[in-house]
Structures are given as structure tokens and as C-alpha cells.
Amino acid sequence: MGTRRGQALMELTVGLFALVLVASALCGFAVYIAKSLRMQNSLRVGASSQHDEVEVSDFAAKYVFGTDTLRISEEVKMPQTVILR
């Protein structure tokens, strides 16, 4: 009976770790997407390129991304215009 409880406790621990891992990754990507959209919006106003960094939590940095910051880089490439006479 003790091994069943031990096994259940280990499964619960692994499940909670996986849940925290997924939640941390989702939060990190949500911040990344929000900053990226904000940068795209500001690029439409007039700039041609912009860079920013997103800091992630220690847990996400260690287990998901492998780095403390994610670099966001957005560029707008306008098509070449040709004036026909």
C-alpha cells in the first residue's frame, strides 16, 4: 500500500512540474507576442526597424528557452515603387 501512495505522489509531482512548465512557457510567449505586436504597430507609424528584449522568469529561462531574455526584431520592407510615365 505504501508503494501505491509513493507512486501516486511521484505522478502528482511530475504532473505539477509539467503544468508549471507549460504555464511558464505560455506566459513567456504571451509577453513576446504582445511586445511584437506593439512594435509592429509602431513600425507602421514611421520607423523602418526596431529591436527590443523580453525578460522571462527564471523557471522559463532554465527549462524552456535556455536564456534570460528573448530578442524581438521587427523590420518593415517596403516594395520598390516605379513611377511610369
Biopython code that builds the backbone (N, CA, C, O; Angstrom):
import numpy as np
from Bio.PDB.StructureBuilder import StructureBuilder

atoms = [
    (1, "MET", "N", (0.816, -1.191, 0.000)),
    (1, "MET", "CA", (0.000, 0.000, 0.000)),
    (1, "MET", "C", (0.864, 1.261, 0.000)),
    (1, "MET", "O", (0.456, 2.284, -0.550)),
    (2, "GLY", "N", (2.032, 1.202, 0.600)),
    (2, "GLY", "CA", (2.920, 2.351, 0.643)),
    (2, "GLY", "C", (3.496, 2.684, -0.720)),
    (2, "GLY", "O", (3.728, 3.853, -1.030)),
    (3, "THR", "N", (3.734, 1.646, -1.553)),
    (3, "THR", "CA", (4.288, 1.917, -2.877)),
    (3, "THR", "C", (3.260, 2.593, -3.781)),
    (3, "THR", "O", (3.623, 3.387, -4.649)),
    (4, "ARG", "N", (1.991, 2.284, -3.583)),
    (4, "ARG", "CA", (0.957, 2.953, -4.381)),
    (4, "ARG", "C", (0.902, 4.437, -4.056)),
    (4, "ARG", "O", (0.767, 5.270, -4.951)),
    (5, "ARG", "N", (1.007, 4.762, -2.783)),
    (5, "ARG", "CA", (0.990, 6.165, -2.380)),
    (5, "ARG", "C", (2.231, 6.885, -2.888)),
    (5, "ARG", "O", (2.160, 8.033, -3.325)),
    (6, "GLY", "N", (3.360, 6.203, -2.826)),
    (6, "GLY", "CA", (4.596, 6.796, -3.326)),
    (6, "GLY", "C", (4.532, 7.034, -4.828)),
    (6, "GLY", "O", (4.961, 8.075, -5.325)),
    (7, "GLN", "N", (3.992, 6.054, -5.541)),
    (7, "GLN", "CA", (3.864, 6.205, -6.982)),
    (7, "GLN", "C", (2.884, 7.322, -7.323)),
    (7, "GLN", "O", (3.135, 8.104, -8.240)),
    (8, "ALA", "N", (1.779, 7.405, -6.603)),
    (8, "ALA", "CA", (0.803, 8.470, -6.838)),
    (8, "ALA", "C", (1.418, 9.841, -6.542)),
    (8, "ALA", "O", (1.163, 10.807, -7.261)),
    (9, "LEU", "N", (2.214, 9.919, -5.498)),
    (9, "LEU", "CA", (2.873, 11.179, -5.156)),
    (9, "LEU", "C", (3.867, 11.588, -6.235)),
    (9, "LEU", "O", (3.956, 12.764, -6.587)),
    (10, "MET", "N", (4.615, 10.620, -6.762)),
    (10, "MET", "CA", (5.565, 10.924, -7.840)),
    (10, "MET", "C", (4.834, 11.368, -9.109)),
    (10, "MET", "O", (5.275, 12.304, -9.776)),
    (11, "GLU", "N", (3.724, 10.709, -9.448)),
    (11, "GLU", "CA", (2.950, 11.101, -10.625)),
    (11, "GLU", "C", (2.367, 12.498, -10.450)),
    (11, "GLU", "O", (2.325, 13.279, -11.400)),
    (12, "LEU", "N", (1.920, 12.814, -9.245)),
    (12, "LEU", "CA", (1.398, 14.145, -8.964)),
    (12, "LEU", "C", (2.499, 15.192, -9.094)),
    (12, "LEU", "O", (2.276, 16.267, -9.651)),
    (13, "THR", "N", (3.680, 14.881, -8.583)),
    (13, "THR", "CA", (4.812, 15.802, -8.665)),
    (13, "THR", "C", (5.207, 16.062, -10.121)),
    (13, "THR", "O", (5.420, 17.209, -10.512)),
    (14, "VAL", "N", (5.303, 15.014, -10.906)),
    (14, "VAL", "CA", (5.666, 15.161, -12.319)),
    (14, "VAL", "C", (4.581, 15.927, -13.072)),
    (14, "VAL", "O", (4.887, 16.760, -13.926)),
    (15, "GLY", "N", (3.327, 15.651, -12.764)),
    (15, "GLY", "CA", (2.225, 16.355, -13.406)),
    (15, "GLY", "C", (2.220, 17.839, -13.075)),
    (15, "GLY", "O", (1.987, 18.672, -13.951)),
    (16, "LEU", "N", (2.476, 18.177, -11.811)),
    (16, "LEU", "CA", (2.532, 19.588, -11.421)),
    (16, "LEU", "C", (3.718, 20.294, -12.060)),
    (16, "LEU", "O", (3.609, 21.451, -12.467)),
    (17, "PHE", "N", (4.847, 19.607, -12.151)),
    (17, "PHE", "CA", (6.011, 20.187, -12.820)),
    (17, "PHE", "C", (5.694, 20.479, -14.283)),
    (17, "PHE", "O", (6.034, 21.548, -14.792)),
    (18, "ALA", "N", (5.048, 19.540, -14.956)),
    (18, "ALA", "CA", (4.680, 19.747, -16.362)),
    (18, "ALA", "C", (3.685, 20.894, -16.500)),
    (18, "ALA", "O", (3.773, 21.678, -17.446)),
    (19, "LEU", "N", (2.747, 20.999, -15.573)),
    (19, "LEU", "CA", (1.773, 22.083, -15.608)),
    (19, "LEU", "C", (2.452, 23.442, -15.443)),
    (19, "LEU", "O", (2.139, 24.387, -16.166)),
    (20, "VAL", "N", (3.376, 23.536, -14.494)),
    (20, "VAL", "CA", (4.104, 24.787, -14.283)),
    (20, "VAL", "C", (4.972, 25.112, -15.496)),
    (20, "VAL", "O", (5.088, 26.277, -15.875)),
    (21, "LEU", "N", (5.573, 24.118, -16.099)),
    (21, "LEU", "CA", (6.401, 24.310, -17.284)),
    (21, "LEU", "C", (5.576, 24.872, -18.440)),
    (21, "LEU", "O", (6.004, 25.815, -19.106)),
    (22, "VAL", "N", (4.412, 24.305, -18.678)),
    (22, "VAL", "CA", (3.544, 24.770, -19.761)),
    (22, "VAL", "C", (3.033, 26.182, -19.472)),
    (22, "VAL", "O", (3.020, 27.029, -20.366)),
    (23, "ALA", "N", (2.613, 26.442, -18.236)),
    (23, "ALA", "CA", (2.113, 27.772, -17.876)),
    (23, "ALA", "C", (3.209, 28.829, -18.027)),
    (23, "ALA", "O", (2.949, 29.928, -18.516)),
    (24, "SER", "N", (4.417, 28.505, -17.613)),
    (24, "SER", "CA", (5.528, 29.439, -17.739)),
    (24, "SER", "C", (5.841, 29.731, -19.207)),
    (24, "SER", "O", (6.081, 30.880, -19.576)),
    (25, "ALA", "N", (5.837, 28.705, -20.032)),
    (25, "ALA", "CA", (6.089, 28.903, -21.467)),
    (25, "ALA", "C", (4.996, 29.750, -22.098)),
    (25, "ALA", "O", (5.289, 30.631, -22.906)),
    (26, "LEU", "N", (3.749, 29.501, -21.747)),
    (26, "LEU", "CA", (2.647, 30.289, -22.302)),
    (26, "LEU", "C", (2.741, 31.752, -21.902)),
    (26, "LEU", "O", (2.492, 32.636, -22.723)),
    (27, "CYS", "N", (3.096, 32.016, -20.660)),
    (27, "CYS", "CA", (3.247, 33.405, -20.212)),
    (27, "CYS", "C", (4.402, 34.083, -20.946)),
    (27, "CYS", "O", (4.280, 35.237, -21.355)),
    (28, "GLY", "N", (5.503, 33.391, -21.112)),
    (28, "GLY", "CA", (6.647, 33.956, -21.832)),
    (28, "GLY", "C", (6.305, 34.274, -23.279)),
    (28, "GLY", "O", (6.659, 35.342, -23.780)),
    (29, "PHE", "N", (5.619, 33.356, -23.957)),
    (29, "PHE", "CA", (5.231, 33.598, -25.337)),
    (29, "PHE", "C", (4.183, 34.696, -25.443)),
    (29, "PHE", "O", (4.189, 35.459, -26.409)),
    (30, "ALA", "N", (3.281, 34.793, -24.467)),
    (30, "ALA", "CA", (2.273, 35.857, -24.488)),
    (30, "ALA", "C", (2.931, 37.232, -24.397)),
    (30, "ALA", "O", (2.541, 38.154, -25.114)),
    (31, "VAL", "N", (3.919, 37.375, -23.528)),
    (31, "VAL", "CA", (4.638, 38.652, -23.419)),
    (31, "VAL", "C", (5.391, 38.935, -24.714)),
    (31, "VAL", "O", (5.397, 40.068, -25.196)),
    (32, "TYR", "N", (6.022, 37.917, -25.273)),
    (32, "TYR", "CA", (6.754, 38.069, -26.534)),
    (32, "TYR", "C", (5.818, 38.530, -27.652)),
    (32, "TYR", "O", (6.153, 39.448, -28.400)),
    (33, "ILE", "N", (4.661, 37.906, -27.769)),
    (33, "ILE", "CA", (3.703, 38.254, -28.815)),
    (33, "ILE", "C", (3.165, 39.659, -28.611)),
    (33, "ILE", "O", (3.029, 40.415, -29.573)),
    (34, "ALA", "N", (2.855, 40.021, -27.367)),
    (34, "ALA", "CA", (2.330, 41.361, -27.092)),
    (34, "ALA", "C", (3.348, 42.444, -27.468)),
    (34, "ALA", "O", (2.990, 43.444, -28.091)),
    (35, "LYS", "N", (4.608, 42.247, -27.092)),
    (35, "LYS", "CA", (5.636, 43.226, -27.450)),
    (35, "LYS", "C", (5.862, 43.268, -28.955)),
    (35, "LYS", "O", (6.083, 44.340, -29.518)),
    (36, "SER", "N", (5.810, 42.122, -29.604)),
    (36, "SER", "CA", (5.993, 42.077, -31.045)),
    (36, "SER", "C", (4.875, 42.834, -31.759)),
    (36, "SER", "O", (5.138, 43.582, -32.701)),
    (37, "LEU", "N", (3.631, 42.648, -31.318)),
    (37, "LEU", "CA", (2.519, 43.366, -31.921)),
    (37, "LEU", "C", (2.618, 44.867, -31.676)),
    (37, "LEU", "O", (2.309, 45.662, -32.563)),
    (38, "ARG", "N", (3.043, 45.257, -30.487)),
    (38, "ARG", "CA", (3.225, 46.669, -30.177)),
    (38, "ARG", "C", (4.310, 47.274, -31.068)),
    (38, "ARG", "O", (4.169, 48.403, -31.539)),
    (39, "MET", "N", (5.388, 46.528, -31.299)),
    (39, "MET", "CA", (6.456, 47.015, -32.167)),
    (39, "MET", "C", (5.982, 47.121, -33.606)),
    (39, "MET", "O", (6.319, 48.087, -34.291)),
    (40, "GLN", "N", (5.204, 46.149, -34.084)),
    (40, "GLN", "CA", (4.687, 46.216, -35.445)),
    (40, "GLN", "C", (3.789, 47.432, -35.616)),
    (40, "GLN", "O", (3.821, 48.090, -36.656)),
    (41, "ASN", "N", (2.998, 47.729, -34.610)),
    (41, "ASN", "CA", (2.124, 48.895, -34.664)),
    (41, "ASN", "C", (2.945, 50.178, -34.748)),
    (41, "ASN", "O", (2.613, 51.072, -35.527)),
    (42, "SER", "N", (4.003, 50.278, -33.963)),
    (42, "SER", "CA", (4.826, 51.485, -34.007)),
    (42, "SER", "C", (5.608, 51.582, -35.312)),
    (42, "SER", "O", (5.920, 52.685, -35.761)),
    (43, "LEU", "N", (5.930, 50.447, -35.927)),
    (43, "LEU", "CA", (6.632, 50.476, -37.211)),
    (43, "LEU", "C", (5.732, 51.007, -38.322)),
    (43, "LEU", "O", (6.213, 51.638, -39.264)),
    (44, "ARG", "N", (4.456, 50.758, -38.218)),
    (44, "ARG", "CA", (3.526, 51.265, -39.230)),
    (44, "ARG", "C", (3.483, 52.779, -39.225)),
    (44, "ARG", "O", (3.169, 53.398, -40.242)),
    (45, "VAL", "N", (3.798, 53.383, -38.080)),
    (45, "VAL", "CA", (3.747, 54.838, -37.961)),
    (45, "VAL", "C", (4.897, 55.489, -38.708)),
    (45, "VAL", "O", (4.713, 56.558, -39.290)),
    (46, "GLY", "N", (6.081, 54.881, -38.712)),
    (46, "GLY", "CA", (7.141, 55.563, -39.439)),
    (46, "GLY", "C", (8.510, 54.934, -39.401)),
    (46, "GLY", "O", (9.280, 55.147, -40.337)),
    (47, "ALA", "N", (8.867, 54.182, -38.396)),
    (47, "ALA", "CA", (10.213, 53.611, -38.315)),
    (47, "ALA", "C", (10.347, 52.459, -39.303)),
    (47, "ALA", "O", (9.347, 51.889, -39.737)),
    (48, "SER", "N", (11.579, 52.119, -39.655)),
    (48, "SER", "CA", (11.789, 51.017, -40.593)),
    (48, "SER", "C", (12.199, 49.725, -39.882)),
    (48, "SER", "O", (11.953, 48.633, -40.394)),
    (49, "SER", "N", (12.820, 49.842, -38.707)),
    (49, "SER", "CA", (13.169, 48.643, -37.942)),
    (49, "SER", "C", (13.227, 48.998, -36.462)),
    (49, "SER", "O", (13.438, 50.152, -36.088)),
    (50, "GLN", "N", (13.036, 47.985, -35.636)),
    (50, "GLN", "CA", (13.029, 48.204, -34.200)),
    (50, "GLN", "C", (13.418, 46.902, -33.510)),
    (50, "GLN", "O", (13.091, 45.814, -33.985)),
    (51, "HIS", "N", (14.123, 47.025, -32.377)),
    (51, "HIS", "CA", (14.555, 45.860, -31.610)),
    (51, "HIS", "C", (14.158, 46.054, -30.154)),
    (51, "HIS", "O", (14.124, 47.179, -29.656)),
    (52, "ASP", "N", (13.861, 44.967, -29.487)),
    (52, "ASP", "CA", (13.509, 45.008, -28.073)),
    (52, "ASP", "C", (13.831, 43.648, -27.479)),
    (52, "ASP", "O", (14.067, 42.682, -28.204)),
    (53, "GLU", "N", (13.837, 43.582, -26.152)),
    (53, "GLU", "CA", (14.092, 42.314, -25.476)),
    (53, "GLU", "C", (13.006, 42.072, -24.440)),
    (53, "GLU", "O", (12.491, 43.011, -23.833)),
    (54, "VAL", "N", (12.665, 40.806, -24.243)),
    (54, "VAL", "CA", (11.674, 40.398, -23.257)),
    (54, "VAL", "C", (12.386, 39.565, -22.214)),
    (54, "VAL", "O", (13.039, 38.576, -22.544)),
    (55, "GLU", "N", (12.264, 39.960, -20.948)),
    (55, "GLU", "CA", (12.830, 39.151, -19.869)),
    (55, "GLU", "C", (11.821, 38.084, -19.473)),
    (55, "GLU", "O", (10.628, 38.361, -19.350)),
    (56, "VAL", "N", (12.301, 36.872, -19.276)),
    (56, "VAL", "CA", (11.428, 35.773, -18.870)),
    (56, "VAL", "C", (11.777, 35.357, -17.444)),
    (56, "VAL", "O", (12.841, 35.700, -16.927)),
    (57, "SER", "N", (10.878, 34.622, -16.825)),
    (57, "SER", "CA", (11.107, 34.185, -15.446)),
    (57, "SER", "C", (12.281, 33.217, -15.387)),
    (57, "SER", "O", (12.677, 32.647, -16.403)),
    (58, "ASP", "N", (12.831, 33.037, -14.199)),
    (58, "ASP", "CA", (13.968, 32.129, -14.025)),
    (58, "ASP", "C", (13.614, 30.703, -14.423)),
    (58, "ASP", "O", (14.419, 30.001, -15.034)),
    (59, "PHE", "N", (12.396, 30.281, -14.067)),
    (59, "PHE", "CA", (11.955, 28.926, -14.390)),
    (59, "PHE", "C", (11.898, 28.727, -15.901)),
    (59, "PHE", "O", (12.388, 27.724, -16.418)),
    (60, "ALA", "N", (11.291, 29.696, -16.616)),
    (60, "ALA", "CA", (11.194, 29.592, -18.080)),
    (60, "ALA", "C", (12.569, 29.695, -18.719)),
    (60, "ALA", "O", (12.847, 29.023, -19.712)),
    (61, "ALA", "N", (13.425, 30.528, -18.157)),
    (61, "ALA", "CA", (14.769, 30.664, -18.711)),
    (61, "ALA", "C", (15.551, 29.365, -18.586)),
    (61, "ALA", "O", (16.305, 28.999, -19.487)),
    (62, "LYS", "N", (15.371, 28.670, -17.470)),
    (62, "LYS", "CA", (16.140, 27.446, -17.233)),
    (62, "LYS", "C", (15.580, 26.252, -18.009)),
    (62, "LYS", "O", (16.345, 25.483, -18.590)),
    (63, "TYR", "N", (14.253, 26.088, -18.025)),
    (63, "TYR", "CA", (13.675, 24.860, -18.558)),
    (63, "TYR", "C", (13.051, 24.989, -19.945)),
    (63, "TYR", "O", (12.878, 23.978, -20.625)),
    (64, "VAL", "N", (12.706, 26.204, -20.388)),
    (64, "VAL", "CA", (12.004, 26.339, -21.667)),
    (64, "VAL", "C", (12.874, 26.988, -22.733)),
    (64, "VAL", "O", (13.123, 26.391, -23.781)),
    (65, "PHE", "N", (13.341, 28.214, -22.471)),
    (65, "PHE", "CA", (14.013, 28.990, -23.509)),
    (65, "PHE", "C", (15.525, 28.844, -23.496)),
    (65, "PHE", "O", (16.156, 28.980, -24.544)),
    (66, "GLY", "N", (16.121, 28.573, -22.359)),
    (66, "GLY", "CA", (17.565, 28.444, -22.281)),
    (66, "GLY", "C", (18.294, 29.764, -22.187)),
    (66, "GLY", "O", (19.524, 29.788, -22.243)),
    (67, "THR", "N", (17.577, 30.857, -22.047)),
    (67, "THR", "CA", (18.182, 32.183, -21.928)),
    (67, "THR", "C", (17.279, 33.073, -21.086)),
    (67, "THR", "O", (16.079, 32.825, -20.968)),
    (68, "ASP", "N", (17.872, 34.118, -20.500)),
    (68, "ASP", "CA", (17.101, 35.011, -19.636)),
    (68, "ASP", "C", (16.258, 36.008, -20.409)),
    (68, "ASP", "O", (15.242, 36.484, -19.903)),
    (69, "THR", "N", (16.667, 36.331, -21.631)),
    (69, "THR", "CA", (15.931, 37.320, -22.429)),
    (69, "THR", "C", (15.688, 36.787, -23.834)),
    (69, "THR", "O", (16.500, 36.039, -24.379)),
    (70, "LEU", "N", (14.572, 37.177, -24.406)),
    (70, "LEU", "CA", (14.250, 36.858, -25.790)),
    (70, "LEU", "C", (14.360, 38.141, -26.593)),
    (70, "LEU", "O", (13.825, 39.170, -26.180)),
    (71, "ARG", "N", (15.027, 38.105, -27.707)),
    (71, "ARG", "CA", (15.204, 39.298, -28.542)),
    (71, "ARG", "C", (14.107, 39.337, -29.601)),
    (71, "ARG", "O", (13.859, 38.354, -30.299)),
    (72, "ILE", "N", (13.460, 40.491, -29.704)),
    (72, "ILE", "CA", (12.428, 40.705, -30.704)),
    (72, "ILE", "C", (12.990, 41.681, -31.725)),
    (72, "ILE", "O", (13.516, 42.734, -31.364)),
    (73, "SER", "N", (12.879, 41.336, -32.976)),
    (73, "SER", "CA", (13.359, 42.208, -34.042)),
    (73, "SER", "C", (12.289, 42.268, -35.120)),
    (73, "SER", "O", (11.874, 41.239, -35.653)),
    (74, "GLU", "N", (11.851, 43.463, -35.433)),
    (74, "GLU", "CA", (10.828, 43.656, -36.464)),
    (74, "GLU", "C", (11.358, 44.619, -37.511)),
    (74, "GLU", "O", (11.970, 45.632, -37.171)),
    (75, "GLU", "N", (11.133, 44.320, -38.760)),
    (75, "GLU", "CA", (11.542, 45.188, -39.855)),
    (75, "GLU", "C", (10.398, 45.316, -40.847)),
    (75, "GLU", "O", (9.628, 44.379, -41.060)),
    (76, "VAL", "N", (10.305, 46.479, -41.440)),
    (76, "VAL", "CA", (9.320, 46.715, -42.483)),
    (76, "VAL", "C", (10.081, 46.909, -43.784)),
    (76, "VAL", "O", (10.923, 47.801, -43.890)),
    (77, "LYS", "N", (9.793, 46.090, -44.755)),
    (77, "LYS", "CA", (10.441, 46.211, -46.061)),
    (77, "LYS", "C", (9.381, 46.657, -47.057)),
    (77, "LYS", "O", (8.493, 45.896, -47.440)),
    (78, "MET", "N", (9.503, 47.901, -47.460)),
    (78, "MET", "CA", (8.556, 48.463, -48.406)),
    (78, "MET", "C", (8.928, 48.020, -49.807)),
    (78, "MET", "O", (10.111, 47.983, -50.146)),
    (79, "PRO", "N", (7.954, 47.686, -50.622)),
    (79, "PRO", "CA", (8.285, 47.304, -52.011)),
    (79, "PRO", "C", (8.782, 48.511, -52.793)),
    (79, "PRO", "O", (8.413, 49.651, -52.511)),
    (80, "GLN", "N", (9.610, 48.240, -53.762)),
    (80, "GLN", "CA", (10.170, 49.309, -54.584)),
    (80, "GLN", "C", (9.061, 49.867, -55.482)),
    (80, "GLN", "O", (8.322, 49.122, -56.124)),
    (81, "THR", "N", (8.970, 51.177, -55.505)),
    (81, "THR", "CA", (7.948, 51.809, -56.341)),
    (81, "THR", "C", (8.586, 52.330, -57.624)),
    (81, "THR", "O", (9.681, 52.893, -57.606)),
    (82, "VAL", "N", (7.906, 52.140, -58.697)),
    (82, "VAL", "CA", (8.379, 52.608, -60.000)),
    (82, "VAL", "C", (7.306, 53.527, -60.566)),
    (82, "VAL", "O", (6.141, 53.144, -60.670)),
    (83, "ILE", "N", (7.700, 54.719, -60.923)),
    (83, "ILE", "CA", (6.761, 55.671, -61.489)),
    (83, "ILE", "C", (6.801, 55.549, -63.012)),
    (83, "ILE", "O", (7.844, 55.757, -63.632)),
    (84, "LEU", "N", (5.686, 55.219, -63.592)),
    (84, "LEU", "CA", (5.601, 55.075, -65.041)),
    (84, "LEU", "C", (5.108, 56.389, -65.646)),
    (84, "LEU", "O", (4.223, 57.045, -65.095)),
    (85, "ARG", "N", (5.688, 56.763, -66.779)),
    (85, "ARG", "CA", (5.267, 57.994, -67.451)),
    (85, "ARG", "C", (4.459, 57.684, -68.654)),
    (85, "ARG", "O", (4.015, 58.596, -69.351)),
]
sb = StructureBuilder()
sb.init_structure("model")
sb.init_model(0)
sb.init_chain("A")
sb.init_seg("    ")
for serial, (resi, resn, name, xyz) in enumerate(atoms, 1):
    if name == "N":
        sb.init_residue(resn, " ", resi, " ")
    sb.init_atom(name, np.array(xyz, "f"), 0.0, 1.0, " ", f" {name:<3s}", serial, name[0])
structure = sb.get_structure()
